[in-house]
Amino acid sequence: MSDEVRDMIRSALADEPALGLAFEQVVEDGRKRRARRRLGVLTVAAVGVVAVAAVAVSGTFAQTSAPAAGVLSTSPTSATSSVAAALGCVVEAMTGGFPDRPRGTATPAELAESGRLTEAFRQFALPLPAGVEATPLRLCAIDGSWGGDFRITGDRSVFVYVRPLGGQPPGECVLFTPETQCSVKVLPDGSTARVTVEPGAEATLVSADVWRTDGTYVHVMETGGRGSVSRVLDDDQLTAIAVAPQLEVRSTGRAVPAAPSDRRAAELGAVLVGAMPPGLEVERTPADEALVFRVRQGGYRAIANLTDPAGRGWVMVDLEKPGDGEVTCGGRATCRLVDLSDGRKAALETAVDGGVTRLSLNARAADGTWVSVQTSNAADTGGGSAAPSRPTPPLAETDLVRIAELPDLHW
């Protein structure tokens, strides 16, 4: 994988925006930039699934032959013998295109399940339109989940991702853009299916998510390279893949929180009403953000410019799904741990670069939700560069702490 490709993936998976207004996670919220960013990761991921280890279903370990350094397989490879068919594989770390971040490693059980799922799916007859062919699919270990992709006639790719349901309730619709089309229905067996279509001038993305009654969650997505706007599989065909009995996961996974939804985002919007200090006015950003939560990168995000007589600044509040881990500073000299009123810890950091100051606070809510509040003395002007637009950030450290302590600010 080239350095350029790796940089694209790291950029798309970054935990926080760069200092100033090069906010890479903020820029995505512009419609065209978001499309380019997401499409770049997905098209890269279409060639990014690499088998790096294998295990026989019987439990006997066997190492597969690894590709030469820097060489990627541009399509999944089908097993050609009874031994090879049982081999599992691992998605390379930092590969994009899947809901989870690939660890790049797998347990023996995960590898065995990879081999079993891959072999089982070979028995499934893909519901393809007449004249359309597909390459084989390998379902490689990601992170307590499995996934891979296959190419279909033309320049389109189909990603398949599976994991244990983990108690997650069926998801609701998320309208990323005004053009997004979404529908949810209950299937005859009681499973819930959601189909989302994101049309665009650069690419069309369509996905089917199914919360299955057999305890499996399946995500199937069709996409293509830039300029690929004509889909190959219709809604029923994508859903048919997602409900294939061969994709049933035989593994006990961790508990999974509810999927983000527009409904919950609207509920969270009320939490921030009145949370800004007196004298500060909320101003819309060029992307029409006004401190209202929206679903972004699998979590919830609210952004706004803030203004007073001292000038204009910026604030962003992020919520990420509940997870394990401790709040730390990671050894950064610019960061210190502070105590919140309920005994929780928060990491408070100040970073300065070229006159741009950013304050950030990271904490965990009582339910494990990761909460991040950031403010900067550089307003969001919609450009790619940053320049101070007031002497100091519009929010002080005490303001960040107060926001993070809001009792209803959680998943």
C-alpha positions in Angstrom: 0.0 0.0 0.0 1.5 3.4 -1.0 2.1 6.2 1.4 -0.5 8.3 -0.4 -3.2 5.6 0.1 -2.3 5.2 3.8 -2.5 9.0 4.3 -6.0 9.0 2.8 -7.1 6.3 5.1 -5.5 7.8 8.2 -7.1 11.1 7.3 -10.6 9.5 7.1 -10.1 7.7 10.4 -8.6 10.6 12.3 -9.8 11.0 15.9 -9.8 14.7 15.9 -9.5 17.6 13.4 -6.2 19.3 12.7 -5.4 22.5 14.5 -7.2 25.6 13.1 -9.5 25.5 10.2 -7.9 22.6 8.4 -10.5 20.7 10.4 -10.6 17.6 8.2 -13.6 16.1 10.0 -15.4 19.4 9.7 -14.7 20.0 6.0 -16.4 16.7 5.2 -19.7 18.2 6.2 -19.6 20.3 3.1 -21.6 18.2 0.7 -19.1 17.9 -2.1 -16.1 17.5 0.2 -18.0 14.9 2.2 -18.6 12.9 -1.0 -15.0 13.0 -2.1 -13.7 12.1 1.3 -16.0 9.1 1.8 -15.7 7.9 -1.7 -11.9 8.1 -1.5 -11.8 5.7 1.4 -14.3 3.3 0.0 -12.6 3.0 -3.4 -9.3 2.5 -1.7 -10.8 -0.1 0.6 -12.0 -2.0 -2.5 -8.4 -3.2 -2.9 -7.4 -3.1 0.7 -8.5 -6.5 2.1 -5.4 -8.5 2.5 -5.0 -12.0 4.0 -2.1 -11.9 6.4 -2.7 -15.0 8.5 -4.8 -18.1 8.4 -6.0 -21.0 10.6 -7.7 -24.3 9.7 -11.2 -24.9 10.9 -9.9 -27.9 12.8 -7.8 -25.5 15.0 -4.5 -26.3 13.4 -2.7 -23.1 12.6 -1.3 -22.5 9.1 0.3 -19.4 7.7 -0.8 -18.4 4.2 1.6 -17.2 1.6 1.7 -13.4 2.0 1.8 -11.1 -1.0 5.0 -9.4 -1.9 5.7 -6.2 -0.1 3.7 -3.3 -1.5 1.5 -5.6 -3.6 -2.3 -5.8 -3.0 -4.8 -8.2 -4.4 -7.3 -6.2 -6.4 -10.0 -8.7 -5.9 -10.8 -11.4 -3.3 -9.4 -14.9 -4.1 -11.6 -18.0 -3.9 -10.4 -21.1 -2.2 -9.5 -23.9 -4.6 -9.1 -26.8 -2.3 -10.7 -28.3 0.9 -7.7 -27.1 2.9 -7.5 -23.6 1.4 -11.3 -23.2 1.8 -11.0 -23.5 5.5 -8.4 -20.8 5.9 -9.3 -17.5 7.6 -7.9 -14.1 6.8 -7.4 -10.7 8.4 -8.2 -7.3 7.1 -5.1 -5.2 7.1 -5.0 -2.5 9.8 -6.0 1.0 8.7 -8.1 -0.3 5.8 -11.2 1.8 5.4 -14.7 1.0 4.2 -16.0 -0.9 7.2 -17.9 0.2 10.3 -15.1 -1.0 12.6 -11.4 0.0 12.5 -9.5 -3.2 11.5 -7.1 -4.3 14.2 -4.8 -6.1 11.7 -4.8 -9.1 14.0 -7.2 -11.8 15.0 -7.7 -14.5 17.6 -7.8 -18.1 16.5 -11.5 -18.2 17.0 -12.0 -15.1 14.7 -9.8 -16.7 12.1 -11.7 -19.9 12.2 -15.0 -18.0 11.9 -13.5 -16.1 8.9 -12.8 -19.4 7.1 -16.2 -20.8 8.0 -18.1 -17.7 6.8 -16.1 -17.5 3.5 -16.7 -21.2 2.8 -20.4 -20.9 3.7 -20.9 -17.9 1.4 -19.4 -19.8 -1.5 -22.6 -21.8 -1.5 -24.9 -18.7 -1.8 -26.2 -17.9 -5.3 -25.8 -14.1 -5.7 -28.9 -12.4 -7.0 -27.2 -10.7 -9.9 -29.0 -9.1 -12.9 -28.6 -10.9 -16.2 -25.2 -10.5 -17.7 -23.5 -9.4 -14.5 -20.7 -11.4 -13.0 -19.0 -11.1 -9.6 -15.6 -12.0 -8.2 -15.4 -14.3 -5.1 -15.8 -12.9 -1.6 -13.6 -13.6 1.4 -14.9 -12.5 4.8 -11.8 -11.6 6.8 -11.5 -10.7 10.5 -11.8 -7.0 11.3 -12.5 -6.5 15.1 -14.9 -9.0 16.5 -16.5 -8.7 13.0 -15.9 -9.9 9.5 -16.0 -8.3 6.1 -14.7 -8.2 2.5 -15.7 -7.0 -0.9 -16.3 -8.3 -4.4 -16.3 -6.6 -7.7 -19.2 -6.8 -10.1 -19.3 -6.2 -13.8 -18.3 -2.6 -14.5 -16.6 -0.4 -11.9 -18.8 -1.2 -8.9 -17.8 -3.0 -5.7 -20.0 -4.6 -3.0 -18.8 -4.5 0.6 -20.2 -7.1 3.0 -19.8 -6.7 6.8 -21.1 -9.0 9.5 -21.0 -9.2 13.3 -23.0 -10.5 16.2 -26.0 -8.4 16.9 -24.9 -7.8 20.5 -28.3 -6.7 21.7 -28.4 -3.7 19.3 -31.9 -2.7 18.5 -32.9 -2.1 14.8 -31.6 1.1 13.3 -33.5 4.1 12.1 -33.0 6.3 9.1 -30.1 8.8 8.8 -30.5 11.5 6.1 -26.9 12.6 5.4 -28.0 15.0 2.7 -31.3 16.3 1.5 -31.1 13.9 -1.5 -30.6 10.8 0.8 -33.4 8.2 0.4 -34.0 5.8 3.3 -36.7 3.2 4.1 -37.1 0.8 7.0 -39.3 -2.3 6.9 -39.9 -5.5 8.9 -39.2 -8.7 6.9 -41.4 -11.8 7.1 -39.1 -13.5 9.6 -39.2 -10.5 11.9 -35.8 -9.1 10.9 -35.6 -5.4 10.3 -34.1 -4.1 7.0 -33.0 -0.5 6.2 -32.1 0.6 2.7 -30.2 3.9 2.2 -29.4 5.5 -1.1 -27.0 8.4 -1.3 -27.1 9.8 -4.9 -24.4 12.2 -6.1 -22.7 13.6 -9.1 -19.4 11.9 -8.1 -20.8 8.5 -7.0 -23.9 6.7 -5.8 -23.7 4.8 -2.6 -26.5 2.4 -1.6 -26.6 0.1 1.4 -28.8 -2.5 3.0 -28.6 -3.0 6.8 -30.4 -5.9 8.4 -30.8 -6.6 12.1 -31.5 -10.3 11.8 -33.5 -12.5 14.2 -30.7 -15.1 14.1 -28.5 -12.7 16.2 -26.5 -11.3 13.2 -26.1 -7.8 11.9 -25.3 -7.5 8.2 -24.3 -4.4 6.2 -24.1 -4.7 2.4 -23.0 -1.6 0.4 -22.6 -1.1 -3.3 -20.4 1.8 -4.5 -17.9 2.6 -7.3 -15.2 4.9 -8.4 -15.6 8.6 -9.0 -18.2 9.2 -11.7 -19.9 5.9 -11.0 -23.5 6.9 -10.5 -25.4 3.9 -11.9 -26.1 1.2 -9.4 -26.1 -2.5 -10.5 -28.0 -4.2 -7.6 -31.5 -3.0 -6.7 -32.9 -2.7 -3.1 -34.3 -6.3 -3.1 -31.0 -7.8 -4.4 -28.9 -6.0 -1.8 -31.4 -7.1 1.0 -31.3 -10.7 -0.3 -27.6 -10.7 0.2 -27.9 -9.3 3.7 -30.4 -12.0 4.7 -28.4 -14.9 3.2 -28.5 -17.7 5.8 -24.8 -18.3 5.0 -23.9 -15.0 6.7 -25.1 -16.1 10.1 -22.3 -15.4 12.6 -21.6 -18.2 15.1 -19.8 -16.1 17.6 -20.8 -14.3 20.8 -19.9 -10.6 20.5 -19.7 -7.7 22.8 -22.8 -5.5 23.6 -23.5 -3.0 20.9 -25.2 0.3 21.5 -28.1 1.6 19.4 -27.1 2.8 16.0 -27.1 6.6 15.6 -30.2 8.1 14.2 -31.7 11.5 13.2 -34.3 11.1 15.9 -31.7 10.9 18.7 -29.7 13.7 17.1 -32.8 15.9 17.4 -33.2 15.0 21.0 -29.6 15.9 21.8 -30.0 19.2 20.1 -32.1 20.4 23.0 -29.3 19.5 25.5 -27.1 22.3 24.3 -29.8 25.0 24.3 -28.7 27.6 26.8 -25.3 25.9 27.4 -23.3 28.7 25.9 -22.2 31.6 28.3 -24.2 34.8 28.3 -23.1 37.3 25.7 -22.1 34.7 23.1 -24.3 34.4 20.0 -24.5 31.3 18.0 -23.7 31.9 14.3 -24.2 29.5 11.5 -21.2 28.2 9.7 -20.9 28.2 5.9 -22.1 24.5 6.0 -25.2 25.7 7.8 -24.2 24.3 11.1 -25.8 26.0 14.1 -25.0 23.9 17.2 -27.5 21.3 16.2 -26.4 17.6 16.5 -26.2 15.6 13.3 -25.0 12.1 12.7 -21.3 12.2 11.6 -18.8 9.3 11.2 -20.9 6.9 13.4 -21.5 9.4 16.2 -23.1 12.8 16.9 -21.6 16.2 16.2 -22.7 19.8 16.7 -20.7 22.7 15.3 -21.2 26.5 15.3 -19.4 29.7 15.2 -19.7 31.8 18.3 -19.5 35.6 18.3 -19.3 38.5 20.8 -17.6 42.0 20.7 -14.2 40.3 20.9 -14.8 38.6 17.5 -15.8 35.2 16.1 -14.6 31.8 17.2 -15.6 28.1 16.8 -17.0 25.3 18.9 -17.5 21.6 18.2 -19.2 19.0 20.5 -18.7 15.3 19.6 -20.3 12.2 21.0 -18.9 8.7 20.2 -20.6 5.4 21.0 -20.0 4.0 24.5 -16.8 2.0 24.7 -14.1 0.8 27.0 -10.9 2.7 28.0 -9.7 5.3 30.3 -9.4 9.0 29.8 -5.7 9.9 29.6 -3.4 12.6 28.2 -1.2 10.1 26.4 1.9 11.8 27.9 1.3 15.1 26.0 2.9 18.0 27.8 0.0 20.3 26.7 -2.6 18.2 28.4 -3.6 17.7 32.0 -6.2 15.6 33.8 -9.0 17.4 35.7 -11.7 16.2 38.0 -15.4 16.7 37.0 -18.0 17.3 39.7 -19.2 13.7 39.7 -15.7 12.3 40.1 -15.1 11.5 36.5 -11.8 12.4 34.9 -11.4 14.7 31.9 -8.3 15.4 29.7 -8.0 19.2 29.1 -5.5 20.3 26.5 -4.4 23.6 25.0 -2.6 23.7 21.7 -1.3 26.8 20.0 0.0 27.1 16.4 0.6 30.2 14.4 -1.6 32.3 16.6 -4.5 29.8 16.5 -5.4 28.5 19.9 -7.6 25.4 20.4 -8.9 24.2 23.8 -10.2 20.6 23.9 -11.7 18.5 26.7 -12.3 14.8 26.4 -14.3 12.8 28.9 -16.6 9.8 29.3 -20.2 10.0 30.3 -21.6 7.7 33.0 -22.8 5.3 30.3 -19.4 5.2 28.6 -20.1 7.7 25.9 -17.0 9.5 24.7 -17.6 13.2 24.9 -15.3 15.8 23.3 -15.7 19.6 23.4 -13.4 21.8 21.4 -13.2 25.5 20.8 -10.9 27.7 18.8 -10.2 31.4 18.2 -10.4 30.7 14.5 -13.9 30.9 13.1 -15.1 28.4 10.4 -15.2 30.5 7.2 -15.5 27.5 4.9 -12.0 27.9 3.5 -9.1 25.5 3.9 -6.8 27.8 5.9 -7.0 29.1 9.5 -6.4 32.5 10.9 -7.2 33.9 14.3 -10.4 35.9 14.3 -10.4 36.8 18.0 -7.7 37.0 20.7 -8.8 33.9 22.6 -11.3 31.0 22.1 -14.9 32.0 22.8 -15.2 29.4 25.5 -12.9 29.1 28.6 -11.8 25.8 30.3 -14.6 26.2 32.8 -17.1 26.3 30.0 -15.8 23.1 28.4 -16.1 21.4 31.8 -19.6 22.6 32.3 -20.7 21.4 28.9 -19.1 17.9 29.4 -21.0 17.7 32.8 -24.5 18.2 31.2 -26.4 15.2 32.5 -28.2 14.5 29.3 -25.2 14.7 27.0 -24.8 11.0 26.3 -25.5 8.4 23.7 
